[in-house]
Amino acid sequence: MGRLLFKNMAFYGYHGVFAAEKEIGQRIEVDVEMHGDFEAAARADDVELGINYVDVYTIVKDIVEEQEFNLLEGLALTIADQILDSYEVKKVVVRVRKPQAPLGGLLDYIEAEIVKTQ
């Protein structure tokens, strides 16, 4: 079993329950972990046998930038489902962060994590 990790991808999205979040938008950060059998691709050193990194990035980018969610959990679940639909992986872990969540106080970020298996 191997793991591919896409760490701290950053996009601009319009997600949240407050009207201002949907109007102004904000930075959204995403991590994607893909667990599976990548040995054949690794041994052959052949991108056609493995995961296309650009395609994964594009899937995440399109979901974050083109759809709107009230909850980070919904955003993370949609990304996880699309990854599982697109690739033969055993498990996907998606973490979505909102660094400037409007909670009325200081914090580093809010993060939602979804773990799905095939």
C-alpha distances in whole Angstrom, upper triangle without the diagonal:
4,7,10,13,17,19,23,24,27,30,33,33,36,34,36,38,41,43,43,39,40,43,42,38,36,33,29,26,23,19,16,13,10,7,5,5,7,8,11,12,12,14,16,17,18,18,19,15,13,14,18,18,22,21,19,22,24,23,23,26,28,27,28,32,33,32,34,33,35,31,28,27,28,27,23,23,24,22,19,20,21,17,16,19,18,15,12,10,9,10,13,15,18,21,24,27,31,32,36,36,39,40,43,42,39,36,33,31,30,26,25,21,20,16,16,13,14
4,7,10,14,16,20,20,24,27,30,31,33,32,34,37,39,41,41,37,37,40,39,35,33,30,27,23,20,16,14,10,8,6,5,6,6,8,11,11,10,13,15,15,16,15,17,14,11,12,15,15,19,19,16,19,22,21,21,24,26,25,26,29,31,30,32,31,33,30,27,25,27,25,22,22,23,20,17,20,20,16,16,19,17,14,12,10,10,10,12,13,16,19,22,24,28,29,33,33,37,38,41,39,37,33,30,29,28,24,23,20,19,16,16,14,15
4,6,10,12,16,17,21,23,27,27,30,29,30,33,36,38,37,34,34,37,36,32,29,26,23,20,16,13,10,7,6,4,6,8,8,11,14,13,12,15,17,16,17,15,17,15,12,11,14,13,16,17,14,16,19,18,18,21,23,22,23,26,27,27,29,28,30,27,23,22,24,22,18,19,20,17,15,17,18,14,14,17,16,13,13,10,10,9,9,10,13,15,18,21,24,26,29,30,34,34,37,36,34,30,27,25,25,21,20,17,16,14,14,13,15
4,7,10,13,14,17,20,23,24,27,26,29,32,34,36,35,31,32,34,33,29,27,23,20,17,14,11,8,6,5,7,9,10,9,12,14,12,12,16,17,15,15,13,16,14,11,9,11,9,13,13,11,12,16,15,15,17,20,20,20,23,25,25,27,26,28,26,22,21,22,20,17,18,19,15,14,17,16,12,14,17,15,12,13,10,12,11,10,10,12,14,17,19,23,24,27,28,32,33,36,35,32,29,25,24,23,20,19,16,16,14,15,15,16
4,6,10,11,14,17,21,22,25,24,26,29,31,33,32,28,29,31,30,26,23,20,17,14,11,7,6,5,6,9,12,14,13,16,18,16,15,19,20,18,18,16,19,17,14,11,13,10,13,14,11,11,15,15,13,16,18,18,18,21,23,23,24,24,26,23,19,19,21,18,15,17,18,14,13,17,16,13,15,18,16,14,15,13,14,12,10,9,10,11,14,16,19,20,24,25,28,29,32,31,29,25,22,20,20,17,17,14,15,14,15,16,18
4,7,7,11,13,17,18,22,21,23,27,29,30,29,25,26,28,26,23,20,17,14,11,8,5,5,6,9,12,14,17,15,19,20,18,17,21,22,19,19,16,19,19,15,12,12,9,11,12,9,8,12,12,10,12,15,15,15,17,20,20,22,22,24,21,18,18,19,16,14,16,16,13,13,16,15,12,15,18,16,15,17,15,16,14,11,10,10,10,12,14,17,18,21,22,26,28,31,29,27,24,20,18,19,16,16,14,15,15,16,18,19
4,6,9,13,16,18,21,20,22,26,27,29,28,24,25,27,25,21,18,15,13,9,7,5,7,8,11,14,17,20,19,21,24,21,20,24,25,22,23,20,22,22,18,16,15,12,14,15,12,11,14,15,12,13,17,17,15,18,21,21,22,21,23,21,17,18,19,16,14,17,18,14,15,18,18,15,18,21,19,18,20,18,19,16,13,11,10,9,11,11,15,15,19,20,24,25,28,26,24,20,17,15,16,14,15,13,15,16,18,20,22
4,6,10,13,15,18,17,19,23,24,26,24,21,22,24,22,18,15,11,9,6,5,5,9,11,14,17,21,23,22,25,27,25,24,28,28,25,26,23,25,25,21,18,18,14,15,16,13,11,14,15,12,12,16,15,13,15,19,19,20,19,21,19,15,17,18,15,14,17,17,14,16,19,18,17,20,22,21,21,23,21,22,19,15,13,11,9,9,9,11,11,15,17,20,22,25,23,21,18,14,13,14,12,13,13,16,17,19,22,24
4,7,10,12,16,16,19,22,24,25,23,20,20,22,20,16,14,10,8,5,5,6,9,12,15,18,21,24,22,25,27,24,24,28,28,25,24,21,23,24,20,17,16,12,12,13,11,8,11,12,9,9,12,13,11,12,16,17,18,18,20,18,15,17,18,14,13,16,16,13,15,18,16,15,19,20,19,19,22,20,22,19,16,14,11,10,9,10,12,13,16,17,21,23,26,25,23,20,17,15,15,14,15,15,16,18,20,22,24
4,7,10,13,14,16,20,21,22,20,16,17,19,16,13,10,7,6,4,6,9,12,15,18,22,24,27,26,29,30,27,27,31,31,28,28,24,26,27,24,20,19,15,14,16,14,10,12,13,10,9,12,12,9,10,14,15,16,16,18,17,14,17,17,14,14,17,17,14,17,20,18,18,21,23,21,22,25,23,25,22,19,17,13,12,10,9,10,11,13,15,18,21,23,23,21,18,15,13,14,14,15,16,18,20,22,25,27
4,6,10,11,15,18,19,19,17,14,14,16,14,10,8,6,5,6,8,12,14,17,20,23,26,29,28,31,32,29,30,33,33,30,29,26,27,28,25,21,20,16,15,16,14,11,11,12,9,7,10,10,7,7,11,12,13,14,16,16,14,16,16,13,14,17,16,14,17,19,17,18,21,22,21,22,26,24,26,24,20,18,15,13,11,11,10,12,13,15,18,21,23,23,22,20,17,15,15,15,16,17,19,21,23,26,27
4,7,9,13,16,16,16,14,11,11,12,10,7,5,5,6,9,11,15,17,21,23,27,29,32,31,35,36,33,33,37,37,34,33,29,30,32,28,25,23,20,18,18,17,14,14,14,12,9,11,11,7,6,10,11,11,13,15,15,14,17,16,13,15,18,17,15,19,21,19,20,24,24,23,25,28,27,29,26,23,21,17,16,12,12,10,11,12,13,16,19,21,22,21,19,17,15,16,16,17,19,20,23,25,28,30
4,6,9,13,13,13,12,9,8,10,9,5,6,6,6,10,11,15,17,21,23,27,29,32,32,35,36,34,34,38,38,35,34,30,31,32,29,25,24,21,19,19,18,15,14,14,11,9,10,9,6,5,8,8,8,9,11,12,11,14,13,10,13,16,14,14,17,19,18,19,22,23,23,25,28,27,28,26,22,20,16,15,12,11,10,12,12,12,14,18,20,21,21,19,18,15,15,15,15,18,19,22,23,27,28
4,7,10,10,10,9,6,5,7,7,4,6,9,9,13,14,18,20,23,26,29,32,35,35,38,39,37,38,41,41,39,37,33,34,35,32,28,27,25,23,22,21,18,17,17,14,13,12,11,8,8,9,8,6,8,9,11,11,14,13,11,14,16,15,15,19,20,19,21,24,24,25,27,30,29,30,27,24,22,18,17,13,13,11,13,13,12,13,16,19,20,21,20,19,16,15,16,16,19,20,23,24,28,30
4,7,9,9,10,6,6,9,10,7,8,10,9,12,13,17,18,22,24,27,30,34,34,37,39,36,37,41,41,39,37,34,34,35,32,28,27,25,24,23,21,19,18,17,14,14,14,11,8,9,11,8,5,5,6,7,7,11,10,8,12,14,13,14,17,18,18,20,23,23,24,26,29,28,29,25,22,20,16,15,11,11,9,12,12,10,12,14,17,19,19,18,17,14,12,13,13,16,17,20,22,26,28
4,6,8,9,6,6,10,11,9,10,12,11,14,15,19,21,24,26,29,32,36,36,40,41,39,40,43,44,41,40,37,38,38,35,31,30,28,27,26,24,22,22,20,17,17,17,15,12,13,14,12,8,6,4,6,8,11,10,10,13,15,15,16,19,20,21,23,25,26,27,29,31,30,30,27,24,21,18,16,12,12,9,12,11,9,9,11,14,16,17,17,17,14,11,13,13,16,17,21,23,27,29
4,7,9,7,8,11,12,11,13,15,15,18,19,22,24,27,29,32,35,39,39,43,44,42,43,47,47,45,44,40,41,41,38,34,34,31,31,29,27,26,25,23,21,21,20,18,15,16,17,14,10,8,5,7,10,12,12,13,16,17,17,19,21,22,23,25,27,28,29,31,34,32,33,29,26,24,21,19,16,15,13,15,14,11,10,11,14,17,19,18,19,16,14,15,15,18,19,23,25,29,31
4,5,5,7,9,10,10,12,15,15,19,21,24,26,29,32,35,38,41,42,45,47,45,45,49,49,47,46,42,43,43,40,36,36,33,32,31,29,27,27,26,23,22,22,20,17,17,18,16,12,11,8,11,13,16,16,16,19,20,20,22,24,26,26,28,30,31,32,34,37,35,36,32,29,27,23,21,18,16,13,15,13,10,9,11,13,16,18,18,19,17,15,17,18,21,23,26,28,32,34
4,5,5,6,9,10,12,16,17,20,22,26,28,31,34,37,40,43,43,47,48,46,47,50,50,48,46,43,43,44,41,37,36,34,32,32,30,28,27,26,23,22,22,20,17,17,17,15,12,12,10,13,15,18,17,17,20,22,22,23,26,27,27,29,31,32,33,35,38,37,38,34,31,29,25,23,20,19,16,18,15,13,11,14,15,18,20,21,22,19,18,20,20,24,25,29,30,34,36
4,5,5,6,7,10,14,15,19,21,25,27,31,33,37,40,43,43,46,48,45,46,50,50,47,46,42,43,44,41,37,36,33,32,31,29,27,26,26,23,21,21,20,17,16,17,16,13,13,12,15,16,19,19,18,21,23,23,24,27,28,28,30,32,33,33,36,38,37,38,35,31,29,25,23,19,18,14,15,13,11,10,13,14,17,18,19,20,18,17,20,20,24,26,29,31,35,37
4,5,5,5,7,10,11,15,18,21,24,27,30,33,36,39,39,43,44,42,42,46,46,43,42,39,40,40,37,33,32,30,28,28,26,23,23,22,19,18,18,17,14,13,15,13,10,10,9,12,12,16,16,14,17,20,19,20,23,24,24,26,29,29,30,32,35,34,34,31,28,25,22,19,16,14,11,13,10,9,8,12,14,16,17,17,17,15,14,16,17,20,22,26,28,31,34
4,6,6,9,12,13,16,18,22,24,27,30,33,36,39,39,42,44,41,42,46,46,43,42,38,39,39,36,33,31,29,27,27,25,23,22,21,19,17,17,15,12,12,12,11,8,9,9,12,13,16,15,14,17,19,18,19,22,23,23,25,28,28,28,31,34,33,34,31,28,26,22,20,17,16,13,15,14,12,12,15,17,20,21,21,21,18,17,18,18,21,23,26,27,31,33
4,6,9,13,15,18,21,25,27,30,32,36,39,42,41,45,46,43,44,48,48,45,43,40,40,42,39,35,33,31,29,28,27,25,23,23,21,19,18,17,15,13,14,13,11,13,13,15,17,20,19,17,21,23,21,22,26,26,26,28,31,31,31,34,37,36,37,34,31,29,25,23,20,19,16,17,15,14,14,17,18,21,22,22,22,20,19,21,22,25,26,30,31,34,36
4,7,10,13,17,19,23,26,29,32,35,38,41,40,44,45,42,43,47,46,44,42,39,40,41,38,34,32,30,28,28,26,24,23,23,20,18,18,18,15,13,14,14,12,14,14,16,17,20,20,18,21,23,22,22,26,27,26,28,31,31,31,34,37,36,37,34,30,28,24,22,19,17,14,15,12,13,12,16,17,19,20,20,20,18,18,20,21,24,26,29,31,35,37
4,7,9,13,16,19,22,25,28,31,34,38,37,40,41,39,39,43,43,40,39,35,36,37,34,31,29,26,24,24,23,20,19,19,17,15,15,14,11,10,12,12,10,12,12,14,13,17,17,14,17,20,19,19,22,24,23,24,27,28,28,30,33,32,33,30,27,24,21,19,15,14,11,12,10,11,11,15,17,19,19,18,18,15,15,17,18,21,22,26,28,31,33
4,6,10,13,17,20,23,26,29,32,36,35,38,40,37,37,41,41,38,37,34,35,36,33,29,28,25,23,23,22,19,19,19,16,14,15,15,11,10,13,13,12,13,13,14,13,16,17,14,16,19,19,18,21,23,23,24,27,28,27,29,32,31,32,29,25,23,19,16,13,11,8,9,7,9,10,14,16,17,16,15,14,12,13,14,16,19,21,24,26,30,32
4,7,10,14,17,20,23,27,30,33,32,35,37,34,34,38,38,35,34,31,33,33,30,26,25,22,20,21,19,16,17,17,14,12,14,14,10,10,14,14,13,14,15,15,12,16,17,14,15,18,18,17,19,22,21,22,25,26,26,27,30,28,29,26,23,20,16,14,11,9,7,7,8,10,12,15,18,18,16,15,13,11,12,13,15,17,19,22,25,28,30
4,7,10,13,17,20,23,26,29,29,32,34,31,31,35,35,33,32,28,30,31,27,23,22,19,19,19,16,14,15,15,11,10,13,11,8,9,13,13,12,12,13,12,9,13,13,10,11,15,15,13,16,18,18,18,21,23,22,24,26,25,26,23,19,16,13,10,7,6,5,7,9,10,13,16,18,18,17,15,13,10,10,10,11,14,16,19,21,24,26
4,7,10,14,17,20,23,27,26,29,31,28,28,32,33,30,29,26,28,28,25,21,20,17,17,17,15,12,14,14,10,10,13,12,9,12,15,15,15,14,16,14,11,13,14,11,11,15,15,13,15,18,17,17,20,22,21,22,24,22,23,20,17,14,11,8,6,5,7,8,11,12,16,18,20,20,18,15,12,10,10,9,11,12,14,17,19,22,25
4,7,10,13,17,20,23,22,26,27,25,25,29,30,27,26,23,25,25,21,18,17,14,15,15,12,10,12,12,8,9,12,11,9,12,15,15,15,14,16,14,10,12,13,10,8,12,12,10,11,15,14,13,16,18,18,18,21,19,20,16,13,10,7,6,5,6,9,11,14,15,18,20,23,23,21,18,15,12,12,9,10,10,11,14,16,19,21
4,7,10,13,17,20,19,22,24,22,22,26,27,24,24,21,23,23,19,16,16,13,14,15,11,10,13,13,9,12,15,14,12,15,18,18,18,17,19,16,13,13,15,12,10,13,13,10,11,14,14,12,15,18,17,17,18,16,17,14,10,8,6,5,7,9,12,14,17,18,21,22,26,25,23,19,16,14,13,10,10,9,11,12,14,16,19
4,6,10,13,16,16,19,21,19,20,23,24,22,22,19,20,20,16,13,13,11,13,13,9,9,12,11,9,12,14,13,13,16,18,18,19,18,20,18,14,14,15,12,9,11,12,9,8,12,12,9,11,14,14,13,15,12,13,11,7,6,5,7,9,12,15,17,20,21,24,25,29,28,26,23,20,17,16,13,12,10,10,10,11,13,16
4,7,10,13,13,17,19,17,17,21,22,20,20,18,20,18,15,12,14,12,15,14,11,12,15,14,12,15,18,17,17,20,22,21,22,21,23,20,17,16,17,15,12,13,14,11,10,13,13,10,11,15,14,12,13,10,11,8,6,5,6,9,12,15,18,20,23,24,27,28,31,30,28,25,22,19,19,15,14,11,10,9,11,12,14
4,7,10,10,14,16,14,15,18,19,18,18,16,17,15,12,9,12,11,14,13,10,12,15,14,13,16,18,17,18,21,23,22,24,23,25,22,19,18,19,17,14,14,15,12,10,12,12,8,9,12,12,9,10,7,8,6,5,7,9,12,15,18,21,23,27,27,30,31,35,34,32,28,25,23,22,18,17,13,12,10,10,10,11
4,7,9,12,14,14,14,17,19,18,18,17,18,15,12,11,14,14,17,16,14,16,19,17,17,20,22,21,22,25,26,26,27,26,28,25,22,20,21,20,16,16,18,15,12,14,15,11,11,14,14,11,9,6,6,5,6,8,12,14,18,21,24,26,30,30,33,34,37,36,34,31,28,26,24,21,19,15,14,11,10,9,10
4,6,9,11,11,12,15,16,16,16,15,16,13,10,10,14,15,18,17,15,18,20,18,19,22,24,23,24,27,28,28,30,29,31,28,25,23,24,23,19,19,20,17,14,16,16,12,11,14,13,10,7,5,5,7,9,12,15,18,21,24,28,30,33,33,37,37,41,40,38,34,31,29,28,24,22,19,17,14,12,10,10
4,6,8,9,10,11,13,14,14,14,14,11,9,11,14,16,19,18,17,20,22,21,22,25,26,26,27,30,31,31,33,32,34,32,29,27,27,26,23,22,23,20,18,19,19,15,14,16,15,11,9,7,8,11,13,16,18,22,25,28,31,33,37,37,40,41,44,43,41,38,35,33,32,28,26,23,21,18,16,13,13
4,6,6,6,9,10,10,11,11,12,8,6,8,12,13,17,16,15,18,20,20,21,24,25,25,27,29,30,31,33,32,35,32,29,28,28,26,23,23,24,21,19,20,19,15,15,17,15,11,10,9,11,13,14,16,19,22,25,27,31,33,36,37,40,41,44,43,41,37,34,32,32,28,27,23,22,19,18,16,16
4,5,5,6,8,9,11,12,13,9,9,12,15,16,20,20,19,22,24,23,24,27,29,29,30,33,34,34,37,36,39,36,33,31,32,30,27,27,27,24,22,23,23,19,19,21,19,15,13,12,14,16,17,20,22,25,28,31,34,36,39,40,44,44,48,46,44,40,37,36,35,31,30,27,25,22,21,19,18
4,5,5,6,8,8,10,10,7,8,11,14,16,20,19,19,22,24,24,25,28,29,29,31,33,34,35,37,37,40,38,35,33,33,31,29,28,28,25,23,24,23,20,19,20,18,15,13,13,15,18,19,22,24,27,30,33,36,38,41,42,46,47,50,49,47,43,40,38,37,34,32,29,27,25,23,21,19
4,6,5,6,5,7,8,5,5,9,11,13,16,16,16,19,21,21,23,25,26,27,29,31,31,32,35,35,38,36,33,32,32,30,27,27,27,24,22,23,21,18,18,19,17,13,13,13,16,18,18,21,23,26,28,31,34,36,39,40,43,45,48,47,45,41,38,36,35,32,31,28,26,24,23,21,20
4,6,5,7,9,11,8,8,11,13,14,17,18,18,20,22,23,24,26,28,29,30,32,33,34,36,36,39,37,33,33,33,31,28,28,28,25,23,25,24,20,20,22,19,16,15,15,17,18,19,21,23,26,28,31,34,35,39,40,43,45,48,46,44,40,37,35,35,32,31,28,27,25,24,22,22
4,5,8,11,12,10,10,14,16,18,21,21,21,24,26,26,27,30,31,32,33,35,37,38,40,40,43,40,37,36,36,34,32,32,32,28,27,28,27,23,23,25,22,19,18,17,19,21,22,25,27,29,32,35,38,39,42,43,47,48,51,50,47,44,40,39,39,36,35,32,30,28,27,25,24
4,5,9,10,8,10,13,15,17,19,20,21,23,25,25,27,29,30,32,33,35,36,37,40,40,43,41,38,37,37,35,32,32,32,29,27,28,26,23,23,24,21,18,18,18,21,23,24,26,28,30,33,35,39,40,43,44,48,49,52,51,49,45,42,40,40,37,36,33,32,29,28,26,25
4,7,9,8,9,12,12,14,17,18,18,20,22,23,25,26,28,29,31,32,33,35,38,38,41,39,36,35,35,33,30,31,30,27,26,27,25,22,23,24,21,18,18,18,21,22,22,25,26,28,31,33,36,37,40,42,45,47,50,49,46,43,39,38,38,34,34,31,30,28,27,26,25
4,5,6,7,10,10,13,15,15,17,19,20,21,23,25,26,27,29,30,31,33,36,36,40,38,35,34,34,31,29,30,28,25,25,25,23,20,21,21,18,16,16,17,20,22,22,24,25,28,30,33,35,37,40,41,45,46,49,49,46,43,39,38,38,34,33,31,30,28,26,25,24
4,5,5,7,7,9,11,12,13,15,16,17,19,21,22,24,25,27,28,29,32,33,36,34,31,31,31,28,26,27,25,22,22,22,20,17,18,19,15,13,14,15,19,20,20,22,23,25,27,29,32,34,37,38,41,43,46,46,43,40,37,35,35,31,31,28,27,25,24,23,22
4,6,8,8,11,13,12,14,17,17,18,20,22,22,24,26,27,28,29,32,33,37,35,32,32,31,28,27,27,25,22,22,22,19,17,18,17,14,12,13,15,19,20,20,23,24,27,28,31,34,36,39,40,43,45,48,47,45,42,39,37,36,33,32,29,28,26,24,23,21
4,7,9,12,14,14,15,18,19,19,21,23,24,25,27,29,29,30,33,33,37,35,32,31,30,28,26,26,25,22,21,21,19,16,16,17,14,11,11,13,16,18,18,21,23,26,28,31,34,36,39,40,43,45,48,47,45,42,39,36,36,32,31,28,26,24,22,21,19
4,6,9,12,11,12,15,16,16,18,20,21,22,24,26,27,28,30,31,34,32,29,28,27,25,23,23,22,19,18,19,17,14,14,15,12,9,10,10,14,15,15,18,19,22,24,27,30,32,35,36,40,41,44,44,41,38,35,33,32,29,27,25,23,21,20,18,17
4,6,9,8,8,11,13,12,14,16,18,18,20,22,23,24,27,27,30,28,25,25,24,22,20,20,19,16,15,16,14,11,12,13,10,7,9,9,13,14,13,15,16,19,21,24,27,29,32,32,36,38,41,40,38,35,32,29,29,25,24,22,20,19,18,17,16
4,6,5,7,9,10,11,13,14,16,17,19,20,21,23,26,26,30,28,25,25,24,22,20,21,19,16,16,17,14,12,14,14,11,10,12,13,16,17,15,17,17,20,21,24,26,28,31,32,35,37,40,40,38,35,31,29,29,26,25,23,22,21,20,20,19
4,5,5,6,9,10,11,12,14,16,17,18,20,21,24,25,28,26,23,23,23,20,18,20,18,15,15,17,14,12,14,16,12,11,14,14,17,17,14,16,15,17,18,21,23,25,28,29,32,34,37,37,34,31,28,26,26,23,23,21,20,20,20,20,20
4,5,5,6,9,10,10,12,14,15,16,17,19,22,24,27,26,23,24,23,20,19,20,18,15,16,18,15,13,16,16,13,13,16,17,20,19,17,18,17,19,19,21,23,24,27,28,32,34,37,37,35,32,28,26,26,24,23,22,22,22,22,22,22
4,5,5,6,9,10,10,12,14,15,16,18,21,22,25,24,22,22,21,18,17,18,16,13,14,15,11,10,13,13,9,10,14,15,18,18,15,17,16,18,18,21,23,25,28,28,32,34,37,37,35,32,29,27,26,24,23,21,20,20,19,20,20
4,5,5,6,9,10,11,13,14,15,17,19,20,23,22,19,19,18,15,14,15,13,10,11,12,9,7,11,12,9,9,13,13,16,15,12,13,12,14,15,18,20,22,25,26,29,31,34,34,32,29,26,24,23,20,19,18,17,17,16,17,17
4,6,5,6,9,10,11,12,14,15,18,19,22,21,18,19,18,15,14,16,14,11,13,14,12,10,14,15,12,13,16,16,19,17,14,14,13,14,14,16,18,20,22,23,27,29,32,32,30,27,24,22,21,19,19,18,17,18,18,20,21
4,5,5,6,9,10,10,11,13,17,18,22,21,19,20,18,15,15,16,14,11,13,15,11,11,15,14,12,14,17,18,21,19,16,17,15,16,16,18,19,21,24,24,27,30,33,33,32,29,26,24,23,21,20,20,19,20,20,21,22
4,6,5,6,9,10,11,12,15,16,19,19,16,17,15,12,12,13,10,8,10,11,8,8,11,11,9,12,15,15,18,17,14,15,13,15,14,17,19,21,23,24,27,29,32,33,31,29,26,23,22,20,18,17,16,17,17,18,19
4,6,5,6,8,10,11,13,14,17,16,13,14,13,10,9,11,9,6,9,11,9,9,12,13,12,14,17,16,19,16,13,13,10,11,11,13,15,18,20,20,23,25,29,29,27,25,22,19,18,16,15,15,14,16,16,18,19
4,6,5,6,8,10,12,14,17,17,15,16,15,11,12,14,12,10,13,14,12,12,16,16,15,17,20,20,22,20,17,16,13,14,12,14,15,17,19,20,23,25,28,29,27,25,22,20,19,17,17,17,17,19,20,22,23
4,6,5,5,8,11,13,17,17,15,17,15,11,13,14,11,10,13,14,11,12,16,15,14,17,20,21,23,21,18,18,15,16,14,16,17,20,21,21,24,27,30,30,29,27,25,22,21,20,19,19,18,20,20,22,23
4,6,6,5,8,10,14,13,12,13,11,8,10,11,8,7,11,11,9,11,14,14,14,16,20,20,22,19,16,16,13,14,12,14,15,18,20,19,22,24,27,28,28,25,23,20,19,17,16,16,15,17,17,20,21
4,6,6,8,9,12,12,10,12,11,7,9,12,10,9,12,14,12,14,17,17,17,19,22,22,23,21,17,16,13,12,10,11,12,15,16,16,19,21,24,25,24,22,20,17,16,15,14,15,15,18,19,22,23
4,6,8,11,14,15,13,16,14,11,13,15,13,12,16,17,15,16,20,20,19,21,25,24,27,24,21,20,16,16,13,14,14,16,17,17,19,22,25,26,26,24,22,19,18,18,17,19,19,22,22,25,26
4,7,10,14,15,15,16,14,11,14,15,12,12,16,16,14,16,19,19,18,21,25,25,27,25,22,21,18,18,16,17,17,19,20,20,22,24,27,29,28,27,25,22,21,20,19,20,20,23,23,25,26
4,7,10,12,12,14,11,9,12,13,10,11,15,14,13,16,18,18,18,21,24,24,26,24,20,20,17,17,14,16,16,19,19,18,20,23,26,27,27,26,24,21,19,18,17,18,18,21,21,24,25
4,7,9,10,12,9,8,12,13,11,12,16,16,16,18,20,20,21,24,27,26,28,25,22,20,17,17,14,15,14,17,17,16,17,19,22,24,25,23,22,19,17,17,16,18,18,21,21,25,26
4,5,7,9,6,6,10,11,10,12,14,15,15,18,20,20,21,24,26,25,26,23,20,19,15,15,12,13,12,16,16,14,15,17,21,22,23,21,21,17,15,14,13,15,15,18,19,23,24
4,7,9,7,8,11,12,13,15,17,17,18,21,22,23,25,27,29,28,28,25,22,20,17,16,13,13,12,16,15,12,13,15,18,20,21,20,20,16,14,14,12,15,16,19,21,24,26
4,5,5,7,9,10,11,13,15,16,17,19,20,22,23,25,27,25,25,22,19,17,14,13,10,11,11,14,14,12,13,14,18,19,20,18,18,14,11,11,9,12,12,16,18,21,24
4,5,5,6,9,10,11,12,14,16,17,18,20,21,23,25,23,23,20,16,14,11,9,6,8,8,12,13,11,13,14,18,19,19,16,15,12,9,7,6,9,10,14,16,19,22
4,5,5,6,9,10,10,12,14,15,16,18,20,21,23,21,21,17,14,12,10,9,8,10,11,15,16,14,17,17,21,21,21,19,18,14,11,9,6,7,7,11,13,16,19
4,5,5,6,9,10,11,12,14,15,16,18,20,22,21,21,18,15,14,11,11,10,12,13,17,18,16,18,19,23,24,24,22,21,17,14,12,9,10,9,13,13,17,19
4,6,5,6,9,10,11,13,14,16,17,19,21,20,20,17,14,13,9,10,8,10,11,15,17,15,18,19,23,23,23,21,19,16,13,11,9,10,10,13,14,17,19
4,6,5,6,9,10,11,12,14,15,17,19,17,17,14,11,9,6,6,6,10,12,15,17,16,19,20,24,24,23,20,19,15,13,10,7,7,6,9,11,14,16
4,5,5,6,9,10,11,12,14,15,17,16,16,13,10,9,8,9,10,13,15,19,21,19,22,23,26,27,26,24,22,19,16,13,10,9,6,8,9,12,14
4,5,5,6,9,10,11,12,14,17,16,17,14,12,12,10,12,11,15,16,20,22,20,23,24,28,29,28,26,24,20,18,15,12,12,10,12,11,14,15
4,6,5,6,9,10,11,12,15,14,15,13,9,10,7,10,10,13,15,19,21,20,23,25,28,29,28,25,23,19,17,14,12,11,9,11,11,13,15
4,5,5,6,9,10,11,12,11,12,9,6,7,6,9,11,15,17,21,23,22,25,26,30,30,29,26,24,20,18,15,12,10,7,8,7,9,11
4,5,5,6,9,10,12,11,12,11,9,10,10,13,14,18,20,24,26,25,27,28,32,33,32,29,27,24,21,18,15,13,10,10,8,10,10
4,5,5,6,9,11,12,14,12,10,12,11,14,15,18,21,24,26,25,28,30,33,34,33,30,28,24,22,19,17,15,13,13,11,12,12
4,5,5,6,9,8,11,10,7,10,10,13,14,18,21,24,26,26,29,30,34,34,33,30,27,24,22,19,17,15,12,12,10,11,11
4,5,6,7,7,8,8,7,10,11,15,17,21,23,26,29,28,31,32,36,36,35,32,30,26,24,21,18,15,12,11,8,8,7
4,6,8,9,11,12,11,14,14,18,19,23,25,28,31,30,33,34,38,38,37,34,32,29,27,23,21,18,15,14,11,11,10
4,7,9,12,13,12,15,15,18,19,23,26,28,31,31,34,35,39,39,38,35,32,29,27,24,22,20,17,16,14,13,12
4,6,9,10,10,13,15,18,20,24,26,29,32,32,35,36,40,40,38,35,32,29,28,24,22,19,17,15,13,12,10
4,7,9,10,14,16,20,22,26,29,31,34,34,37,38,42,42,40,37,34,31,30,26,24,20,18,15,13,11,8
4,6,7,11,13,17,20,23,27,29,32,32,35,36,40,39,37,34,31,29,27,23,21,18,15,12,10,8,7
4,7,10,14,17,20,24,27,29,33,32,35,36,39,39,37,34,31,29,27,23,20,17,14,11,9,6,5
4,7,10,13,17,20,24,26,29,28,32,32,36,35,33,30,28,25,23,19,17,13,11,7,6,4,6
4,7,10,13,17,20,22,26,25,28,29,33,32,30,27,24,22,20,16,14,10,8,6,5,6,9
4,7,10,13,17,19,22,22,25,26,29,28,27,23,21,18,16,13,10,7,6,5,7,9,12
4,7,10,13,16,19,19,22,23,26,26,24,21,18,15,14,10,8,6,5,7,9,12,14
4,7,10,13,16,15,19,19,23,22,20,17,15,12,10,6,6,4,7,9,12,15,18
4,7,10,13,12,16,17,20,20,18,15,13,10,8,5,5,7,9,12,14,18,21
4,6,9,9,13,14,17,16,15,12,10,6,5,4,7,9,12,15,18,21,24
4,6,6,9,11,14,14,13,10,9,5,5,7,9,12,15,18,21,25,27
4,6,9,11,13,12,10,8,6,4,6,9,12,15,18,21,24,27,30
4,6,9,10,10,9,8,8,6,8,11,14,17,20,24,27,30,33
4,6,9,9,9,8,9,7,7,10,12,16,19,23,25,29,32
4,6,8,9,10,11,10,10,13,16,19,22,26,28,32,35
4,6,8,9,11,10,10,13,15,19,22,26,28,32,35
4,7,10,13,13,13,17,19,23,26,29,32,36,39
4,7,10,11,12,16,19,22,25,29,32,36,39
4,7,9,11,15,18,21,25,28,31,34,38
4,6,8,11,15,18,21,24,28,31,34
4,7,10,13,16,20,22,26,29,32
4,6,10,13,16,19,23,26,29
4,7,10,14,17,20,24,27
4,7,10,13,17,20,23
4,7,10,13,17,20
4,7,10,14,17
4,7,10,14
4,7,11
4,7
4
